[in-house]
Structures are given as structure tokens and as C-alpha cells.
């Protein structure tokens, strides 16, 4: 759902959602997809930053009114077919990032497969770009009620090692998920978070994950939500998604939970 961006205070820290921030400023909202359009195949980037990275519904991807509040819209990928996704094309403002944060809501309508893509800019030949995806949890089988998160940057893969008690449950219910990446660090540079309608966002792992990638390449593939250009395999999760947001910089836990709570208003 599309909510206005405004300054708010969380845990005593003032956090501005994309208001007057210059290029390179940590916390800049780069791309935002609320899926609240009334009709048509176009999905609007409502971030208001730079050139709009508007997307287009592909295949049987559509919108659905089964949202966090029952109004507005959500992205419907419930068929989970390879041709179903949102394609925003090449997005220049997402290339060359040293740090970024991705946050969204997901509601799985069936069991996902390993490496089902949540969001990806991975290049079809070089895998350059970033790739946020679903992985098998460290305990138990991969289910809609028991999955973990993975991130790849420029082809290097790091995966969540969430304990069984920390695995994510989005089985026909909304789960809030987020990942931060810090390419300025050579260790402990990936953090995964999850929350729910009633539970605050929390760090999934006892320690950060490491992928030695540095800056995201400028030579990325198209931004795709629910798929990737890096493979022709079926990588679309049977999911609903809402409030997909991409920020420059590594947001704090307080800032990430502020995003979660803003979606619930």
C-alpha cells in the first residue's frame, strides 16, 4: 500500500523516509512499489527519487485486494509460474551501491522452492547485481511456514543460518522481511530481519553473514520482483508481496521496524 513518506521518531532516533536526501545519503529511498494502481499492467515506483523505475506485470502476475489492511492492492504471484513477475528494466540508480537495504511484506500461498527469487537485479550472463531469494532453513524442510533468506551480490552468495525457532513463517499470512548489505566491510556484512503484523522486526541470526563482494556492479540486469534474469529456471515463489522498498545505506533495526510499522497505519 502507498503511504506518504514523512519524518518520524523511532526509539528516540529521527528517521526521514526519502525527504530531501542527496545522492549517496544513507537512508535514501531509491525505489518503492505499493501495487495500489487501479488497473493496467504498469507498476509505479512511488519513491519520487531520480528517474522512476516503473515496472510492468508479466505473465499471469496481477494485483489482489488481499492486503495488510484489506484495502489498496498487493502483487499477486500466487500461480508461482516462471513467466509471472514484475519487470522494471535496467535501473541505473540501483547500480554501484556500496550499501543497501531491502524491505517488504510477503505472504506465501504454497511451499516455495530453494532459490525462488524475491527481488533481483542479477545480470543474465555475469550475475552482477544483487539477488534476494528464499533458501532452505538450517533445520527442517523448506516450507511456506519454515524458510530462510539468502542474498547474492555480484554472484557471491550468503545465506541465512536462522535457528529453527527463528525460521520465517509466511504460510498464508503476512511476514515482514528485510536484508541489509554493507559492501564497505569485509566480514559480517549481511544481516537478515523478519517480523509480522504483531511482532517487531528482529535480527534472524546470532551473527552477520559474510559475502566478499564490495560495491554492487553498475553492469546489472533488469530489476525483477518475483524472478531474475540470471536464469531461465522457474524461480517465482507462489506469493503475494506488498510495500517493496529499496534504500541506499544500511538501516538500523529501529529504522527497519519503523518501515514495518508505517505499513500498518
N, C-alpha and C positions, 0 to 999 in steps of 0.2 A: 504494500500500500504506500502511497506517496504522502509523506508527511512533510511539512515545512521544516527547513533547516534553521536552527536557532542556537544561540549560546545557552548552555545550561551548566549547572554546577553538579558534579558528582563526587562524593567523598571529599568535598572541600576543594576540588580542582576544577577550574573553569575550562570547558572544552567547547570549541566552536566548530560546528559542522559545516565546513566549506564556505565560510563567510570571509571574503576579502583576503584569503591567504594566497601568497605569491607562490610561483613555481618553486618546488624544492622545499616548501614548508611542511614539516611533519604534521600530519593530521589533515592534509588537503583531501577532500572528497573528489576523486577523479572520475568515477562512473557510478551510476545508481539506476537500478531498474526496479520499478514498483509494480509493473504489469497491470496498471489501472486503466489502460486505454479502453474506450467503449467498444471499439470494433477495429477491424483491419488487421493486417499482418505486421505492421510496424510496432516495434517496442522502443519506447523513448528513453534515452539517457537523460534523467532529470537532475543530474549533478549540477548543471549550469557552469561547468568548468571546461574551458577550452572548446575545441570542436566537438560537438555532440557525437557520441559513439552509439547512435541509434542502431537497433538490431531488427532482424526480420524473423518471424516464425517460419520454421522449416518443417516439412512433412506433416504429421498429424499433431504437432505441438500447437497448443492453444491456450486460452485463458479460462479460468474457472472461478466461481464465486466462493469456493470453499477456502476461505482465508482465515487469518488470525481472528478477525472480528465478524466475519460473515458479510462484510461489505468490501467494495473495491474488487480487486482481482488478484489472482496468483497464476504463475506459469504452470501449465498442465503438461507434464511429460509422462503421464501415468501409463501410456502404452509401452514405454521403455524401448522403443524401436530406434534403430541406428539413424534413421532419417529425421528423427524428432529432436529439435534443439532450437536455440536462438543463435543466429549468426550476426555479429556486429561488424564483420570485416576487420581489416587491419586498423588498429587503434594506436596511433603514434604516441599518445600521452601515457600509454602503459608500457612502452619500451624504455630501456635504460634506467629503470628504477633500481636503487640500491636497497631500499626498504619498502615494504608494503604490508597492508592488512586487508584481508578479505573477510566479509561477514555476510551472513544470510540466514534465512529460515528454510528448513527442508522437512517434507512430510512424505515418507516412503509408502507407496501403495502396494508394494510387493518386495520380495527379497532382492537386494542388489547383487551384482557380480563384482568380483575383485577388479579394481581399476575403472569402475564406472566413473565417468567424469562429472564433477560438479561445475567446474569452470576452467577454461583452458585457453592459453594463447600459444600453445606449443606449435612450432613450425613442422610442416608435414615431412620435411627431409632431415632437418638438423635437430629437431626437438627443442630448439632455442625458444625461450619464453618461459612462462610458468604454467603449472598444471596442478590443480587442486582436485583430489579424487578420493574415492572410497577404497579402503583396504580391509583385510581380514583382521579382527582383533587378536590380541595375543592369546586370549583364552576363548574357547568355544568356536562354533562355526559362524560363518558370515550370514547374518540375518538382518532384516529391517529393524529388529529390536536389539541387535548386537553387532555394531560395526565401528570401525575406527577411521581415521583420516590420514591421508598422505599428501605430500607436496613434492613436486619436482620443479627445479629451476635450471634451465639450460641443459636438461637431460639428466641431471643428478637427482636421485630420489632419496627422500627421507620420509619415514612413516611413523605414525603414532604408535606408541607402545603402551597404550592405556591398559590399566589393570582391568580385570573382568568387571569389577564393581564400578569402573569408570567408563565402560563402553557406552556408546550412544544408542539411545532408543528413539527411533522416529517411525515406529510401526503404526501407520495411520494416525499419527499425532505429530504436532509441530515441535521440532527441535531447532534451537538456535546454535549455529556453529560458526567458528571463526579460526583463522590462522594468521600468524604474523611471521614475516621473514626479514631478517637483518643481514644483508649481504656485506656489511662492514665488519662483521665478526667472522672468525674462522672456526668457531665452535659454539655449540648451544645457540644456534641462530634461527631455529624454527620452534614456534610454540603453537599448540592446538588448544582450542577452548570449546566448551559446549554449555548450553543452558536450556531452559524450557520456558513455557508460559508462566510457571510459578517459581522456577528455580533460577537464581542468578547465574550468570556465566562464570565458569570456573576453569582453571587450568587442568587439562586432561592428564598430563603426565607429571611424574615426580621430578623430571629433569627435561631440559630442552633437547631437541634433536639437532643433529648437525648435517648440513649439506654444504660442501665446499664450492659454492658457485659464484660468489661475488655479485656483481651488478647483472641485472637482467639484460639480456641482449636486446639491441634495437631491431634485430632481424627476427621478428616473431611471426607466428601465424595469425590468422584471424581470431578475434575473441569469440569463443563459443560457450554458451551456457547449456550444460547438459550433454556436451560432446567435445571432441577435439579433432583438429585437422591432422594430428600426428599419426593416426592410424585409421584404417578402414574397418576395423573390427567394431562390433556393436558395443559401445561404451556409454549408452544412455541409461541412467537409472530410472526405474519406474517411480517417478517422484513428482510432487508439487514443490515449487520453490517460490519464495516471496522475499521482497526487500533485499535484493542482491546489491552489495555495496563494495567498492574497491577504494582504498585510501592509500595515499603516499605516507610512508613512515610506519614505525612500529607503535601501535597504540597500546596503552596500558590496560590492565584488567578493568580498572574503573571506567575508562573510556569505552571499552568494548561492551561492558554491561550497560552503559548509557545508551548505546545503539540498540541493544536488546529491549530496554525499557521504553525507548522512544517509539519503537514499532508497536507497542501495546497500548499506546494512547489513542 
